Amino acid sequence: MHLFLLMILLISEIPTNCCDQASFNISSSDSNFTFTLNMNITIIDNPTDGLVCLWHDDECYAECLQCNIKNTSCLICFVNLSNGDFEISNKFCNCSCQIHMCSSTFMLNLMHDIMTRSMLNGLETLSNLKHMCMKSLMKNLTVLNTLIDVERAILREIMNTPFPEESKDFYFKDLALRVVKINFTNQNNNQFQIKAPERGLPVKVWIPEEAFEDVPEEKRRAAVVMYQSAEHLLAYTNNNLVSTVIRIEVTNERPVLLSCPLKIHFTTNNISSEMFAPTCQYFNDYDKKGWDSQGCINAVYKDDSNTMECTWNHMTPFAILMTLYFKVPSVTWNILTYISYIGSGLSIFFTAASIISFIITRKWRVDQSSSIHASLNAALFLLNVSFMLSEWAASMHQEALCICVAVAMQYGLLSSFTWMAIEAVHLYLVLIRVFKSYFRHYIAKLSMVGWGVPLVLVVVPLTLKDIYPVYGSISMTMKDNNQTNHLCWIMKPIFMYGMNLTYFSIIFLLNHGILCTVAVQIWRLRRSDPIAKRTLGCKDVLTLLGFTCLLGSTWGLSFLSNSDTSYVILYLFCIFNTLQGFLIFLWICGKAKKQRQDAASTIWSIENSRVHLKNV
């Protein structure tokens, strides 16, 4: 009833010429105030979250200069369309708002204008931009990089602004800033302890004296920034944040390489994970933007289980992130890396040789098995090449390049699994269903399955990258020395295990069901032959070993891994699976040699028969 009376009052007080072709719906509560214009513009004013603007289902930026939207006696009702943006005003209440789509052009122009305003107002506007247009910012790396540069420039300008106090605090919507004057007489053990402003989880900072060497006394200052919301920085990583993100700035414009390290005590959230470990990382906002652990001297937990000490030789934004790690020493990791690269290199060379040989000899016209072998080799070639490029692509810090390599590796992996399953099905048809195995367009149908099914499984998640990004750069950290390695791969562990492990498990059961059937069939043939032995001979064992290589039996070693993985399993997994292309090449060569020997034996028998007939 009170809302109805309010609407009558508004209609009676506002002249009819106030709203030009504009109508609106109003809803209000103790927590927020919302109005929706007939052009599908919705503005929500929430005391906790601030202003939210939606234009249809897209983000928009609303800047109200002269009014408070929650002031219902001064309700906005006048709308003009100008250059793709809306200006909303009420000439009777002296109220004016501008609404802009969160386009790249608008955001870049706004940040350019921010640099010409007063520093505090500019930082407040930047906070509003991050709050209202964060999804749009995340989609454009150029705009995001510009925002980080503008924010750093404003923070440094505020830090260098004169003030009479020994320290001064500044509080904004998404960050708190404390600027401290450095006095060498107040140092302790050549270090200055700075208490961070109260925002987020507690943090303690110790800055060494050498960070201020060669700086005039009146200009010696340090600033500690505590981010309440650091989504614009976390957009460069897929790891989980377990502490407050902070920034440390000193008078020197560029990061200082310190011989006496910077020390930070972070208070972390509760951590309970066997697959992930907390690591100290910094954000490089000068050269290549992104998170890294380079320069971290030490990372240890203090007596308090929720306090982690990080020591660094430079100063930039810091935080503790959860990164994927392995419970193996860094030495073992390096050995496994060398094994993987050597094995993948050999597989790349020999799978390429197999494919070229297949094309030159034109076996695809007469030999279906050779066509399937060639397709499996092609899938393994793609898998190994993309694996070799994964670490390099991650180091380039190019999101599009990293996604392409990750997609290629996932497609190569799923295609390899699929063609291993096709090898098993073909083996069953050839050895078990000998007289019922003819199909029209047999290879074409197999190719549609072998290349088409993995393509669908890879492309569908790729189309949802704006909603649920799956492919990109991941970090893997060694537990003993905090060494971090970056790879282009699947960022979501749930998706990786849900997709790859499930897919491979189905194929593994199918392949080894057929392999057992083939082994039993060979044993039965041996048993029915009175001349041959009733047990599997050496050649039969070698044949079965070749089949296990074709069917990917060694990938089953992944089922034996756990949180305390045996190093033997890790070495065997890396050796056999990276060398799979090379082993298949050897098996194909052995098979071809046997065929040539059988053909030569047949020709020799025919010639002997001819000689015998002539003598007769």
Residue pairs with C-beta under 8 A, 6 or more apart in sequence:
3 26
3 28
6 26
6 72
7 26
10 72
10 75
14 75
14 77
14 92
15 92
18 77
18 78
18 90
18 91
18 92
19 77
19 78
19 79
20 78
20 79
20 80
21 79
22 37
22 38
22 39
22 77
22 78
22 79
23 37
23 38
24 35
24 36
24 37
24 38
24 75
24 76
24 77
25 35
25 36
26 34
26 35
26 72
26 75
27 33
27 34
27 35
28 34
28 72
31 46
31 47
31 48
32 44
32 45
32 46
32 47
33 44
33 45
33 69
33 70
33 72
34 42
34 43
34 44
34 45
35 42
35 43
35 69
35 75
35 76
36 42
37 79
37 88
39 79
39 86
40 55
40 56
41 53
41 54
41 55
41 60
41 86
41 99
42 53
42 54
43 51
43 52
43 53
43 54
43 62
43 69
43 97
43 99
44 51
44 52
44 53
44 54
45 51
45 52
45 68
45 69
45 70
46 52
49 131
50 128
50 131
50 173
51 62
51 64
51 69
51 128
51 131
51 132
52 131
52 132
53 59
53 60
53 61
53 62
53 99
53 132
54 60
55 99
55 101
58 101
58 102
59 101
59 102
59 132
59 133
59 134
59 135
59 136
60 99
60 100
60 101
60 102
60 132
61 99
61 100
61 101
61 102
61 106
61 107
61 110
61 128
61 129
61 132
61 133
62 97
62 98
62 99
62 132
63 97
63 98
63 100
63 125
63 128
64 95
64 96
64 97
65 96
65 97
65 98
66 94
66 95
66 96
67 74
67 76
67 90
67 93
67 94
67 95
67 96
67 97
68 74
69 76
69 97
71 93
73 93
74 90
74 93
74 94
74 95
75 90
75 93
76 88
76 89
76 90
76 95
76 97
77 90
78 88
78 89
78 90
78 91
79 86
79 87
79 88
80 86
80 87
80 89
84 101
85 98
85 99
85 100
85 101
85 106
86 98
86 99
87 96
87 97
87 98
87 99
88 96
88 97
88 98
88 99
89 95
89 96
89 97
100 106
100 110
102 132
102 133
102 135
102 136
102 137
103 136
104 136
104 140
104 142
104 143
107 129
107 133
107 136
107 137
107 140
107 143
107 147
108 142
108 143
108 146
110 125
110 129
111 126
111 129
111 146
111 147
111 150
114 122
114 125
114 126
114 150
114 154
115 122
115 150
115 153
115 154
117 125
119 154
119 157
119 158
119 161
120 158
120 170
122 150
122 154
123 151
123 154
123 155
123 158
123 172
124 172
124 173
126 147
126 150
126 151
126 154
127 172
127 173
127 174
127 175
128 173
129 137
129 147
130 137
130 147
130 174
130 229
130 231
130 232
131 173
131 174
131 229
134 231
134 232
136 143
137 143
137 144
137 147
137 232
137 235
138 144
138 231
138 235
139 466
141 399
144 232
144 235
145 289
147 232
148 232
148 233
148 285
148 289
149 285
151 232
152 249
152 285
155 177
155 223
155 225
155 247
155 249
156 223
156 249
156 253
158 170
158 177
158 179
158 223
159 177
159 179
159 221
159 223
159 249
160 219
160 221
160 251
163 179
166 180
166 181
166 183
167 178
167 179
167 180
167 181
168 178
168 179
169 176
169 177
169 178
169 179
169 197
170 176
170 177
170 178
170 179
171 177
171 197
171 199
173 228
173 229
174 227
174 228
174 229
174 230
175 199
175 225
175 226
175 227
175 228
175 229
176 197
176 198
176 199
176 225
176 226
176 228
177 197
177 223
177 224
177 225
177 226
178 194
178 195
178 196
178 197
178 223
178 224
179 221
179 222
179 223
180 192
180 194
180 221
180 222
180 223
180 224
181 220
181 221
182 192
182 212
182 220
182 221
182 222
183 220
184 209
184 217
186 192
187 209
190 208
190 209
190 210
190 260
191 206
191 207
191 208
191 209
191 260
191 263
192 206
192 207
192 208
192 209
192 222
193 204
193 205
193 206
194 205
194 206
194 207
194 222
194 224
195 204
195 205
196 202
196 203
196 204
196 205
196 224
196 226
196 246
197 224
197 226
198 226
199 226
199 227
199 228
199 244
200 226
200 227
200 228
200 244
201 243
201 244
201 266
201 267
201 268
201 269
202 267
203 224
203 226
203 243
203 244
203 246
203 264
203 265
203 266
203 267
204 264
204 265
205 224
205 246
205 248
205 262
205 263
205 264
205 265
206 262
206 263
206 264
207 222
207 248
207 250
207 262
207 315
208 258
208 260
208 261
208 262
209 260
210 256
210 258
210 259
210 260
211 222
211 250
211 252
211 256
211 258
211 262
211 315
212 220
212 222
212 250
212 251
212 252
215 251
215 252
219 251
220 251
221 250
221 251
222 248
222 249
222 250
222 251
223 247
223 248
223 249
223 250
224 246
224 247
224 248
225 246
225 247
225 248
225 249
225 317
226 244
226 245
226 246
227 233
227 244
227 245
227 246
227 247
227 317
230 241
230 245
230 317
230 319
233 245
233 283
233 317
233 319
234 241
234 245
236 283
236 289
236 290
236 291
237 281
237 290
237 291
237 321
237 473
237 475
238 469
238 472
238 473
238 474
238 491
238 492
239 281
239 291
239 321
239 322
239 323
239 324
239 475
240 276
240 321
240 322
241 319
241 320
241 321
241 322
242 268
242 269
242 271
242 278
242 320
242 321
242 322
243 266
243 267
243 268
243 269
243 308
243 319
243 320
244 266
244 267
244 319
245 283
245 317
245 318
245 319
246 264
246 317
246 318
246 319
247 316
247 317
247 318
248 262
248 315
248 316
248 317
248 318
249 315
250 256
250 315
254 286
255 286
255 314
255 315
255 316
256 314
256 315
257 313
257 314
258 312
258 313
258 314
258 315
259 313
261 297
261 298
261 311
261 312
261 313
262 311
262 312
262 313
262 314
262 315
263 309
263 310
263 311
264 280
264 309
264 310
264 311
264 312
264 318
265 302
265 307
265 308
265 309
266 280
266 307
266 308
266 309
266 310
266 319
266 320
267 306
267 307
268 278
268 306
268 307
268 308
268 320
269 306
270 306
271 278
271 322
273 322
274 563
275 324
275 325
275 493
275 563
276 322
276 323
276 324
276 325
277 322
277 323
277 325
277 477
277 479
278 299
278 308
278 320
278 321
278 322
278 323
279 293
279 296
279 299
279 320
279 321
279 322
279 323
279 325
279 475
279 477
279 482
279 484
280 293
280 296
280 299
280 308
280 310
280 312
280 318
280 320
280 482
281 291
281 292
281 293
281 296
281 318
281 319
281 320
281 321
281 323
281 475
281 484
282 291
282 292
282 293
282 294
282 295
282 296
282 312
282 314
282 316
282 317
282 318
283 289
283 290
283 291
283 316
283 317
283 318
283 319
284 290
284 291
284 292
284 316
285 316
285 317
286 316
288 397
289 397
290 397
290 473
291 321
291 475
292 484
293 477
293 482
293 483
293 484
294 484
295 312
295 313
295 314
296 310
296 311
296 312
296 482
297 311
297 312
297 313
298 309
298 310
298 311
298 482
299 308
299 309
299 310
299 311
299 482
300 308
300 309
301 307
301 308
301 309
302 308
302 309
308 320
310 318
310 320
312 318
321 475
323 475
323 476
323 477
323 484
324 474
324 475
324 476
324 477
324 493
325 476
325 477
325 478
325 479
326 333
326 476
326 478
326 479
327 479
327 563
327 564
327 565
328 336
328 478
328 479
328 565
328 567
328 570
329 478
329 480
330 478
330 480
330 481
330 483
332 567
332 570
333 478
333 483
333 485
336 570
336 571
336 574
339 571
339 574
339 575
339 578
340 387
340 574
340 578
341 388
342 578
343 574
343 575
343 577
343 578
343 579
343 582
344 384
344 387
344 388
344 578
345 384
345 388
346 578
346 579
346 581
346 582
347 380
347 381
347 384
347 578
347 579
347 580
347 581
347 582
348 381
348 384
348 385
348 388
348 581
350 581
350 582
350 584
350 585
351 377
351 378
351 380
351 381
351 384
351 581
351 584
351 585
352 381
353 585
354 373
354 374
354 377
354 581
354 584
354 585
354 588
355 374
355 377
355 378
355 381
358 364
358 370
358 371
358 373
358 374
358 377
359 374
363 370
363 371
363 374
364 370
364 371
364 374
364 443
368 426
368 442
368 443
369 426
369 430
371 443
372 419
372 422
372 423
372 426
372 443
372 446
373 423
373 550
373 584
373 588
375 419
375 422
375 446
375 447
375 450
375 451
376 416
376 419
376 420
376 422
376 423
376 550
376 584
377 581
377 584
377 585
379 412
379 415
379 416
379 418
379 419
379 450
380 412
380 416
380 580
380 581
380 584
381 412
381 581
382 408
382 411
382 412
382 415
383 409
383 412
383 413
383 415
383 416
384 412
384 578
384 581
385 408
385 412
386 405
386 408
386 409
386 412
387 409
389 405
389 488
390 405
390 406
390 409
390 487
390 488
390 489
391 485
391 486
391 487
391 488
393 401
393 402
393 404
393 405
393 488
394 402
394 473
394 486
394 487
394 488
395 486
396 402
399 472
399 473
401 488
402 471
402 472
402 473
402 488
403 462
403 465
403 471
403 472
403 488
405 488
406 471
406 472
406 488
406 489
406 490
407 458
407 462
407 471
409 488
409 489
410 458
410 471
410 489
410 490
410 500
411 454
411 455
411 458
413 500
414 453
414 454
414 457
414 458
414 500
414 503
415 450
415 451
415 454
416 552
417 454
417 503
417 504
417 507
417 552
417 555
418 449
418 450
418 451
418 453
418 454
418 507
419 450
420 507
420 511
420 550
420 551
420 552
421 507
421 510
421 511
422 446
422 449
422 450
423 511
423 550
423 551
424 510
424 511
424 514
424 515
424 551
425 514
426 446
427 514
427 518
427 547
427 550
427 551
428 514
428 517
428 518
429 437
430 437
431 518
431 521
432 517
432 518
432 521
439 445
457 499
457 503
461 468
461 470
461 471
461 495
462 470
462 471
464 470
465 471
468 492
469 491
470 490
470 491
470 492
470 495
471 488
471 489
471 490
471 491
472 488
472 491
473 486
473 487
473 488
473 491
474 486
474 487
474 488
474 489
474 490
474 491
475 484
475 485
475 486
476 484
476 485
476 486
476 487
477 483
477 484
477 485
478 484
478 485
489 496
490 496
490 499
490 500
501 558
504 555
504 558
507 552
508 552
508 555
508 556
511 551
511 552
511 553
512 551
512 553
512 556
514 551
515 544
515 547
515 548
515 551
515 553
518 544
518 547
519 536
519 544
522 536
522 540
522 543
522 544
523 535
523 536
526 532
526 533
526 534
526 535
526 536
526 537
526 540
527 534
536 544
542 590
546 587
546 590
546 591
548 554
549 580
549 583
549 584
549 587
550 584
550 587
552 580
554 572
554 573
554 576
554 577
554 580
555 577
557 569
557 572
557 573
557 576
557 577
558 573
560 566
560 569
561 569
561 570
561 573
576 583
